[in-house]
Amino acid sequence: MFNESDAPQPPKVLTTPLEIAANLRQLMDSHDPLIISFPERSQRFQSYVVQVDRDTDVLALDEMIPRDGERFIENGEPFRVEGFHDGVRMAWECDTALTLGEVNGHRCYLGPLPTEMTYHQRRNAFRAALKLSQLVDVVLDGTHLKGNGALRGKLLDVSATGCKLRFDGNVEDRLQLGQVYERFKAAAPLGLSDVMVELRHLHFEERINTTFAGLRFHNLNGLSQRKVDSFVYQLQREARRFDKDDY
């Protein structure tokens, strides 16, 4: 049913400075958010690549969000960085102490370019979109959700590994990239309850006053996975039947 190129590709490990710098520049030029995690800490932090200089072997990362992650940097704690660009996952380890500095007048952290980078071209599992008339009600909640009350929105599409949600208004300040939320619910016909999800993408579209969030299912149990797979399969069948009706 699918081309071979749709299958997941195995990750590569990049080791040449030219390749690593080129991919870091892609993250920088596209302003793709980075997720920073410390091995001994449960909290995740967000940053951006703000400078890549091969000649001086310097990589600059924007100050972290939330800012309290800076004290771990100052302590010299090693950390892991993960970013996504056009479906490609790029990740690297930083075990060298960074220094505080400035780039274009903005506070940042300076260190050497990574010597290795994991580069994973991931073809997503088939992602089934829901028709506007069939959008499923969803509730997102958890101990790390900021503000009062759960977020209520709509399910836009779903795959075996994750889903995309829509929320009215700007809710970016209530959510944090890389964070796991343990109480995600989706109404029938999907019928998920208290599933753990990890926030992978977040974007507020000012023109339509809507926030879009991309979630990855986290440690789904067998029953929940079967519900997701069955729902995706049902949407695939409907999509194929709709395509046939067009001819």
N, C-alpha and C positions, 0 to 999 in steps of 0.2 A: 504494500500500500504506500510505503514511503520510500524515497530514494535512500541509497546508502549514506549520502552526505547528511541525512537527517539524524543519523545515529549519533550518540554522544561520542566525541573525539577524546582520546586519552590526553591527559595533561602533558605539556612539554616543560622542561626546565631550561630556561634561557640563561646562558652564562657569558655571552659576549657583551662588552660594554655598549657596542653600537645598537644591538637589539634592545637591551634593557632601557637605554636612554630614549630610544625611539618610542617605546611603549609608554614610558613615563610621560613623555611629551604629549602623547595622545590623551592621557588622563588629564594633564594640565590644560591643554587647549580646549577640551570639551567640558572642563570644569566638572568632571565626574567626582562624586563624593567618595571618600575613602572611609572604611570602617577599621578602627584601630582597637586591638584587644591586647590586654596584658595577661600572661599565663596565670598569674595568681589573683586576678581580679575578675569579678563577674560582669562589671559594667563595661559597656562598649562606648567608643568615642568616635566622633566624626571629624574629618579633616580634608584638606585638598592639597594636591601638588601645586606649588606656586613658583618653583624654579628648578630647572634641570640644567646643569652645566658640566658637560663631559670634560672640558679642558681643565677645570679645577676640581673635578670629582666631587661636586657638591649637589646635594638634593635638599630642597627646602620644602617643608610641610607647613601649612597654615596652622594657626593656633587651634587647639582642640575645642570641640563642643561636646559636652560641657567643659568649661575651663578648668575644673578641678582635676582633670587628667594631667595637667601640666606638672603637678608635683611628682607624679610617677616618672615623667621624663627627667625632671631635675634629680630624682633619686638614681637615675641611670638604669632603670628597669628595662629589660628587653621587651619588645612587643612585636606583634604581627600586624601587617597592613594588607587590606584586601580592597580591590576596586573592580568595577565592571565597566567595560566599554564595548558597545555594540554586541552584547552577548558573550564577550570574552571576559573570563575571570582572570585577574592578575593579582598575585599575592607574593609577598616577600617578608622575610624576618629582619628585624633590626636589633642587633645585640651590641651596637656601638653607642656610647653615650652621645647625645645630641647637645648642641649649644643653642642658647636663645639668641636670636638676631632679628634683623628687619629686612624685608624685601619691599621696595617701593613704599617705605614708610609704615608698613604693616608688620606686626609682631609675627615671628615664625620660628621654626626649629630647624637647625642646620646640621647636616651630617653627610657622610659619604654615600655615593650611589650604591644600591645593593649589588652584590656580586652574583647573586642568583635570583631568578624570578620564575615562579610557576605561572605558565601561560596555558589557559584551558579554554579552548574554543568549544563552547557547549551549545549543541543544538537542543533547544528546549523540547520537552515532551509536547505532543500535540496540544495546542492551547485552544479550547473551544469557547467561542464567544456566545454570550446569551443575547437573544433578541430583546429589544427595549421593553417589549410587553411582558417579558418573562424574567426580568431581573429579580434576583433572590435577595431578600432582606438579610443583612448581616449585622452582628454586634461584635465590636472589638473592645476587650477589657483586659485588665491585668494589673499586677502590683506596680509595674513601671509606667503605666499610663498616667500622664500628667493631667492636672485639672480635675474637675468634679464630674463623675458620671461616665458611663461607657460611651463609646462612639458608635453611632448607628448609621449605616450606609447601605450601599447596594453592591452585589457581586456582578462584575462586568464580564469576566472570563475566568476559566479554571483549567488547570492541567493536572496531571498525576502528581506534580511536585509543588504546585503553588497556585496563586490566584491574584486577580487584580480587583481592587475595590474603588468605589467612588463615595466621597463624603461631601455634603453640601458645606460651602464656606471654606475658610482657611483654618485647617487644624494642624498645620505643620508644627506649631509650638507645643503640641500635646504628644508628639511622637518623636522617636529617636531611631535613626538608621542603625541596623545591627542588633536592635533590642529584641528580645523574645517576649511575646505577650501570651499568657497561658490560658486566656479565656476567650477564644474566638468561636462564635456561633454562626451558623448559616441555616436559614429556615428551609422547610421542604420546598422542592423535592430533594435537595442535597442532604439536609438533615444532619448537620454536624453540631456537636455541643462540646464546649470546653476543650477545644483542640489548641495545641500550642503552635504559634506561628512566629516567624522571624521577619522583621521588616527589612526588605531589600531595596526598595525604591520609594521615593516620596516626592511629589511634585504638585504645587499649587498653580492652577491655571486661572490667573486673575480675570481674564476675559469672560469666563463663564462662572466665576466664583465657586470653583470646585477643586477639591483636593483628590489626587489619585495616589493610591498606595499599592505597591507590589509586595506580596507576602510569599514566603516559602514555608510549606508545612514542616513542622519540627517534631520529629519522633512520633509520627502517626502510628497508632495501634492498628492491628489487622482489620478490625471492623470499620474504622474510619477510612482506612485506605481503600477498602472494598467499596464503600459508599462513594468516595471520590471517583474511583475508576469506573464504576457503574454509571455515574452521572455524566462523566466525560464521554463514555461510549455512547450513551443515549443522545447527547448533543451531536456527536459525530454522525450518527445514523440520520438524525434530522437534517443535518447540513448536507449530507450526500443526497438525501431524498429531495431536498429543496433544489439542489443543483440539477438533478435529473428532470425536475419539473420545468426547468428553464428551457429545455430543448424541445 
